[in-house]
Amino acid sequence: MDKSYLEISKASDLESPKERIIFRCLEMLPLFLSLTTLTGAFFLSWYKPVWVAIFIILFDLYWLCRVCYFSFYQISTWKKMKKHLKINWLEKLNKEPKTKNWKDIYHLIVLPFYKEDADIIRTTFRALENSNYPKDKMIVVLACEEKVRESAQETAQIIKQEFGDKFYRFLITFHPQNITGEIAGKGSNTAWALEQAKEKIIDKENIPYQNVIISSFDIDTHVFPQYFACLVWNYLSAEKPLKSSYQPIPIYNNNIWDASILSRLISLSGTFWQMVLQERQEKLATFSSHSWPFQVFIDVGYPSNLVPDDSHIFWKSYFYYNGDYRVIPLYYPVSMDALMAKTLSRTAINQYKQQLRWAWGCLEIPYVIYGFLKNKKICVRDKLCRSFNIIEGFWGWAVASLLIFFLGWLPIIIGGEKFNISLLSYNLPRLTGVIMTISMVGIIVSAVLSFSLLPSRPSHYSRWKNFSLIFQWFLLPIALIFFGAFPAIDAQVRLALGKYMGFWVTDKVRKSD
């Protein structure tokens, strides 16, 4: 079967005019659904206010159900994570017969960086050094960009001098500029680094591909001590280890005490969403820092022509193996930085840009649906379920908060006198208010769990700092709209207009800087 469609990143990649039209229609689909929902709510609030009032009540009830099962999954994942953090995974590897060959497994750790300070990279390497997995099975690649060779080389040499002899192999790579068909960013840098590691280490030393696990980490990712042992145990215990990716729980708390209220709230919300997805494997795709078999890289390659490379490697692998590919949740965390900038206004701007980059994952909708149209070996049920999940996810991201916090009042405001004197008009705000009040249980669960994810409070902060960690959750509606719905709609507009995004590098700033 022809699998050339695996390399498509946009409609213009297709040669057939008919295929290009189909793909362009799919690129417009996310915005069409979001705008149809929002404009329909406005128009029908005037033309058929009763219909909209009933829809709003049903949607709020639907949202209450979502909040309840999200809270259930959050608590379930949190319990599993706490349990897994207490397990001695190295001891577990040594005891179980199915993992007796664990010492044959190598970790290929790729750390792409651009202009980050040496101190930030140093803490990442220190976490690798302090992990309890044998260092003679760890191959570390510091992936630099040729574009900033002078500063990057200086930083890389500092790191190599301090940590170069700590691991089995330490490799510095420089990703060339302006390679045809590439988009400059983390994905293309990672793809280049993996090719260099293959040529200079894996192939040269005849290391079997099935004995190598890739871990692609953001440069600020700190592994917990047992991460690699936990990863190997899951790899060797999986039913199909070579057809699985492995997703830890990303916790953005390296600098959480220094971050602003806005950054803390959005970072914790992102963590909790990933915790929910750990229990919803039908929706789980790889995100940010994750791991996968080197054999998959040999078969599938790594995306270098689009921004959301972390999720795209899952979908590309899923289609390459005709649907026989999955993400295994690790229930084990890695920690990263909450977004910070030198001023509060710059933090807000950067936070919006980061959310916009993540929302650009809507690019996967046309890719996935088009892939389902082309691949006849994937069962129809899987096609329908996965198509619905990815569409509903980005649709909800764009419209849910607006429907809940704004559009519920529209029938009353523009529904006309006849509707306003009705019993439904009188009860609508009261009924929706009760439903949303009950839905506060989700915020309470998140607020309580957030304290258990915090590192120790630095001595220079008083206990009063804890009150801001409670107060921040009252800002959630604002965050969901301005740093959720708006960037999601922004991304969908860009996709519909064919204004494809490049990679925006998140500033890595810490207070000590």
C-alpha positions, 0 to 999 in steps of 0.5 A: 500500500502506498504510504506517501501520505505519511509525509504530508504536512499541508495541502500543497504537498499533494500533487493531485488537485482533487486531493489538495481540495479534499485536504484543504477542506479538512484544514478548514473543518476545525474553524468551520465547526467552532464558528458554526457553534459560536455564530449559531449560538448568537443567531439562534439566541435571537431567532430561536431563544428557547432552542438555545436555552435548552441547548445551554442547559444540556451543554452545562449538564454535559460539562458537569459530567465531564468535570466529574469524570475528569476529576475521577481520572485525575485522582486515579492517575494521581494515586497511581503516580504516587504509588509508582514513585514509591516503587524501586523499579531497578529492583523490580527489573532484577526480580521479574523473569520477563525483564531479566535482559534489562541490562541490554537496553540503551537509552538514547536521550536527545536534548534539543536546545537553541539559546538556553543558558548553561545553568538551565542545561546543567540542571537537566544533566544533573538530573540525568547524572543523579538517576539510578539507571546505569550510566554506561547504558545512557547515550546523551545527545545535546542537539544544537542549531547551526544558526547560533553555532557560536553561542551554542558551541560555547555552551555545549563545550561547558556542558561536555566538560562537566558531564561528557564522561558521565555517560556511555556516549556524549554527542554534540550535533549541529542541525544545519540551516535551510534544509529543503522541506524542513521547518526550523524547530525542535522537530527538525533538530531532533530528526537530525540528532537521531540520524547523527546518533544512528550513524556515529554511535548505534550503527558504528558500535552495532547496537541492536535497534530493538535494544535502544529506547529514544527519549526526546526531552525539552531542554528543561526536563528533569527526570526523576531518579527511577524514570529510566528503570520504570521506562524499561520495565514498561518497555519489556512488559509491553505486549508489543514493545516495538509498536508503542510509545511511552508517555510520562506525566509532565509536571511544570514545577521546576520553578513553580514558586517563582512563576507568576499566578498566571503561569502557575495556573496554566502550567498546573492545568496542563499537567492535570489534563495530561493526567486525565489523558493517562487514563483515557488511552483512546485519546492519548498521544505523545506530548512534549517529553516522551519515549519510543523505540529506536526501531520506530525511528528506523521504520518511520523517521521523525517529523521535520516538516511541521511544528507539533512533532511530539504528537505527529510522531505518534500519528505517523507511526499509527498509520505506518503500522496500520493502526497497530500502535499505541501510547503506554502511560507510564504514571511516572512524572518528569518535571519541566519549567513553568513559563516565565519571562522578565516582566509580567506583560512579557509572561502573558504574551509568551504564555499566549504564544505557547498556547497558540503553538500547542493549539496548532496541534489542530493541524493533526485533524486534516492529517488524521482524517485524510490518513483514515481515508487513504489507509484501508487496513484500519478498522472503521470503528477505530477510524470513527472513534479516533476522528471524533476524539481529536475533532471534539478535543480541539472543538471543545478547546475553542468553544467550551469556555465561551459557551459556559461563561458568556453565551449562556446569557445571550437568549436573555439579552437578545431573545426578545420580550416574548422569551424574557417573560417566559418561565424558562428565561427566569430559570435559565441563569439560576439553573445554569448557575447551580450546575456551574456551582456543582462543577466547582468540584473540579476546581476544588479537586485540582486545587487540592491535588496541586499542593501534592505536586509542589516541590518544597517551598524555598526558604525566602518565601513565607507561608503566605505564598501558599494563599496565592496558590489557592487564589489562582484557581479563581482566575481559571475562567479568565485563563480558559478564555484568554489562554485557551479559547482565543489561541485555539480559535487563532490557530484554527483561523491560521490553518483555515487560511493556509497561514502555516505556523513556524516554530516559536521557541519558548523563552527559558527564564529562571529567577536566578537569571 
